[in-house]
Amino acid sequence: MIPIQEAIDTGAWLRGEFVEEWEDNRVITFQIKLKEFSKIELATVDNPENISDGIRLDANVWLLKCDIVNLSKYEAMSLRITHKLCLVDEDDYEFMIVRESHLTLSSDFAEKSELKNFYAAMLPPKIRRSGAILFELPEFFEHLSIKVSGGSINEL
């Protein structure tokens, strides 16, 4: 696990890896650079009434902007990588990404915040792509780290 704020402050690239069970157990390797982590007020999103999937408008939702480089020898769907990322708090509770379609695909907010960039894009090998992912977090937390669920992540 890598502390988020430390990774942002240092600008370090992280290397992640996991086995893709849906693709004949291929190993997916990638680099990720965390750029910005900020709280989002869902009430300010365009057409907030379209937000579904159990997310309340007063939820504690945070936007993580990042760059991802697919290091596998073949294209990889961005969702396959981002869905393996999770945040871990100081008590080892894990928080997976928010996959709500209005927030991450169909709203103007999805476009402006770069969430749409990682919704269903193909990531060619060795090419950097910028985007963002969302996490719903508890109201209070002290420290957060990033990890790859069922895989590994290390600083380069």
MARDOLO-957534 format. One line per 8 residues: number of its first residue (from 0); their letters; for each residue x, y, z of C-alpha. Coordinates in steps of 0.001 Angstrom, whole numbers. Layout:
residues N
NUM = a = X:Y:Z ~ ...
***
This chain:
residues 156
0 = mipiqeai = 0:0:0 ~ 1192:3494:-850 ~ 41:6596:1092 ~ -1956:8779:-1330 ~ -758:12169:-152 ~ 2863:11046:-213 ~ 2501:9783:-3799 ~ 908:13075:-4873
8 = dtgawlrg = 3502:15210:-3067 ~ 6491:13332:-4507 ~ 5020:12890:-7995 ~ 6237:9295:-7912 ~ 5094:6740:-10430 ~ 3639:3568:-8931 ~ 3709:172:-10614 ~ 717:-2119:-10219
16 = efveewed = 68:-5663:-11301 ~ -2754:-8192:-11110 ~ -4046:-11285:-12885 ~ -6994:-10550:-15188 ~ -9394:-13420:-14584 ~ -11735:-12401:-17429 ~ -8963:-12541:-20053 ~ -7459:-16033:-19781
24 = nrvitfqi = -5589:-15102:-16595 ~ -3368:-12565:-18350 ~ -1131:-10503:-16121 ~ -1963:-6786:-16368 ~ 900:-4464:-15464 ~ 524:-694:-15312 ~ 1996:2500:-13939 ~ -74:5126:-12185
32 = klkefski = 813:8640:-11093 ~ -1539:10257:-8573 ~ -1967:13972:-9294 ~ -4799:15395:-7196 ~ -7241:14213:-4533 ~ -10213:16438:-3730 ~ -13684:16262:-2217 ~ -16662:16614:-4569
40 = elatvdnp = -20000:18178:-3639 ~ -22493:15988:-5491 ~ -25235:18621:-5274 ~ -23164:20762:-7675 ~ -23067:18063:-10380 ~ -25328:18757:-13342 ~ -28687:16973:-13006 ~ -27917:15506:-9570
48 = enisdgir = -31354:13859:-9559 ~ -29928:11374:-12097 ~ -27380:10039:-9610 ~ -28411:6543:-8594 ~ -26879:3297:-7338 ~ -27442:4147:-3680 ~ -25278:7267:-3585 ~ -26849:10074:-1584
56 = ldanvwll = -26262:13706:-2513 ~ -24618:14290:870 ~ -22187:11367:429 ~ -18493:11939:1108 ~ -17171:11451:-2443 ~ -13583:12186:-3469 ~ -12052:12589:-6937 ~ -8613:11127:-7618
64 = kcdivnls = -6949:12516:-10758 ~ -4204:10353:-12173 ~ -2214:9245:-15188 ~ -2166:5581:-16154 ~ 212:3791:-18516 ~ -647:238:-19564 ~ 2600:-1777:-19487 ~ 1060:-4980:-20814
72 = kyeamslr = 1922:-6020:-24369 ~ -1713:-5707:-25452 ~ -4547:-3208:-25053 ~ -6313:-3236:-21726 ~ -9710:-1785:-20914 ~ -9348:1087:-18462 ~ -12145:-276:-16259 ~ -10224:-3501:-15744
80 = ithklclv = -7394:-1500:-14175 ~ -9362:1158:-12284 ~ -11753:-1393:-10781 ~ -8782:-3110:-9146 ~ -7732:106:-7390 ~ -8970:683:-3874 ~ -8243:3037:-1014 ~ -7418:1756:2444
88 = deddyefm = -7806:3796:5631 ~ -5727:3671:8807 ~ -7936:843:10157 ~ -7429:-1301:7001 ~ -10982:-750:5689 ~ -11070:-910:1887 ~ -13053:1434:-371 ~ -13629:544:-4020
96 = ivreshlt = -14247:3034:-6814 ~ -17680:4523:-7451 ~ -19146:3146:-10679 ~ -22247:5316:-11003 ~ -22918:6008:-14712 ~ -24280:9571:-14454 ~ -21291:10758:-12413 ~ -18646:8907:-14383
104 = lssdfaek = -20000:8858:-17950 ~ -23092:10802:-18989 ~ -22907:14114:-17089 ~ -21055:17296:-18009 ~ -19262:16728:-14708 ~ -17912:13407:-16046 ~ -16388:15246:-19000 ~ -14969:18233:-17084
112 = selknfya = -13544:16158:-14234 ~ -11971:13604:-16628 ~ -13945:10727:-15069 ~ -15265:9827:-18515 ~ -11695:9205:-19708 ~ -11426:5986:-17682 ~ -15042:4785:-17978 ~ -14661:2399:-20914
120 = amlppkir = -11544:3483:-22779 ~ -8990:1136:-24248 ~ -5471:1749:-22998 ~ -2854:902:-25623 ~ 547:-305:-24387 ~ 3125:2289:-23257 ~ 887:5347:-23836 ~ 3:7678:-20956
128 = rsgailfe = -3661:8505:-20435 ~ -5023:11082:-17984 ~ -8307:10726:-16170 ~ -9955:10457:-12792 ~ -11767:7992:-10558 ~ -14203:8475:-7663 ~ -14313:6982:-4198 ~ -17033:7193:-1557
136 = lpeffehl = -15324:7441:1817 ~ -16402:7574:5450 ~ -16962:11017:6896 ~ -13781:10902:8965 ~ -10437:9387:8056 ~ -6852:10278:8898 ~ -4719:8546:6302 ~ -5473:6812:3039
144 = sikvsggs = -3312:4515:970 ~ -3873:3073:-2482 ~ -3634:-619:-3245 ~ -4463:-3056:-6017 ~ -7146:-5508:-4940 ~ -5850:-9026:-5546 ~ -2551:-7679:-6831 ~ 399:-5529:-5902
152 = inel = 1487:-1889:-6107 ~ 4924:-451:-5446 ~ 6723:2851:-5889 ~ 9147:2924:-8800
***
